[in-house]
């Protein structure tokens, strides 16, 4: 059963401040994994502060639609 965008936002609100791995589709058979912390949720997007040792930029934002359409996945079971 597909979730609504508000239900996705509410689930993410429960994980604010937690470490996560963002798994993003970057084209055919190419996947990008970025480690960071879920920093803030807004009505249409959420912000992840990225680990500066692994990434060239500080933060990235995604829409809830990206999660709904499975363009990205979030993994909160990060082992440091």
Backbone torsions as a table, in degrees:
resi	resn	phi	psi	omega
1	UNK	NA	123.8	179.7
2	UNK	-67.6	143.6	179.3
3	UNK	-89.7	156.9	174.7
4	UNK	-84.4	162.0	179.7
5	UNK	-63.6	-35.8	178.4
6	UNK	-66.6	-36.8	178.6
7	UNK	-66.2	-38.3	177.0
8	UNK	-64.0	-44.6	179.3
9	UNK	-61.0	-43.4	-179.9
10	UNK	-62.9	-39.8	177.3
11	UNK	-63.8	-41.4	179.6
12	UNK	-68.2	-34.6	177.1
13	UNK	-57.8	-32.3	178.7
14	UNK	-73.3	-13.6	-177.8
15	UNK	-110.4	11.5	-179.2
16	UNK	-57.0	134.9	179.0
17	UNK	85.6	-3.1	-178.9
18	UNK	-92.5	149.8	175.5
19	UNK	-72.5	149.4	179.3
20	UNK	-154.7	167.1	171.3
21	UNK	-118.8	127.8	176.6
22	UNK	-96.0	123.7	178.6
23	UNK	-110.0	109.7	-174.0
24	UNK	-115.8	139.9	174.5
25	UNK	-77.5	125.8	-177.6
26	UNK	-118.8	28.9	179.9
27	UNK	126.3	-169.3	-178.8
28	UNK	-64.7	118.8	174.9
29	UNK	59.0	18.7	178.2
30	UNK	-117.7	127.0	-178.3
31	UNK	-124.8	136.0	177.8
32	UNK	-110.9	132.0	176.8
33	UNK	-113.8	127.7	179.2
34	UNK	-129.0	132.5	178.9
35	UNK	-97.2	138.8	179.7
36	UNK	-169.7	-162.8	-179.1
37	UNK	-128.2	131.9	176.0
38	UNK	-70.0	112.2	-170.8
39	UNK	-95.7	-46.5	-171.3
40	UNK	-154.1	145.6	172.9
41	UNK	-117.4	140.3	177.6
42	UNK	-121.3	174.0	-178.4
43	UNK	-58.0	-32.0	-176.6
44	UNK	-118.7	-17.7	-176.1
45	UNK	-138.9	166.8	171.4
46	UNK	-132.5	155.2	-173.6
47	UNK	-116.2	134.9	176.6
48	UNK	-118.7	122.0	171.9
49	UNK	-81.4	122.3	-173.5
50	UNK	-88.5	155.1	174.8
51	UNK	-68.2	117.4	-174.5
52	UNK	-68.5	-20.5	179.7
53	UNK	-77.5	-19.7	-178.0
54	UNK	-108.7	-14.1	-173.0
55	UNK	-130.2	156.3	-178.9
56	UNK	-87.2	-13.0	-178.6
57	UNK	-129.6	160.5	-170.2
58	UNK	-75.8	-44.8	-174.1
59	UNK	-146.5	161.9	179.1
60	UNK	-141.8	149.1	177.7
61	UNK	-122.0	148.8	178.8
62	UNK	-134.4	155.7	175.6
63	UNK	-92.5	159.4	177.3
64	UNK	-66.4	-25.1	177.0
65	UNK	-64.1	-33.3	176.6
66	UNK	-59.1	-39.4	177.3
67	UNK	-71.5	-41.6	-178.5
68	UNK	-62.9	-39.7	-178.7
69	UNK	-89.7	2.3	178.2
70	UNK	62.9	29.8	170.7
71	UNK	-72.7	-27.5	174.2
72	UNK	-133.9	159.3	172.0
73	UNK	-131.2	150.8	178.0
74	UNK	-117.2	135.0	178.0
75	UNK	-122.1	110.2	-179.2
76	UNK	-89.7	-3.5	179.5
77	UNK	-89.5	61.8	-177.2
78	UNK	-87.2	128.4	174.6
79	UNK	-99.9	115.7	-175.3
80	UNK	-68.9	NA	NA
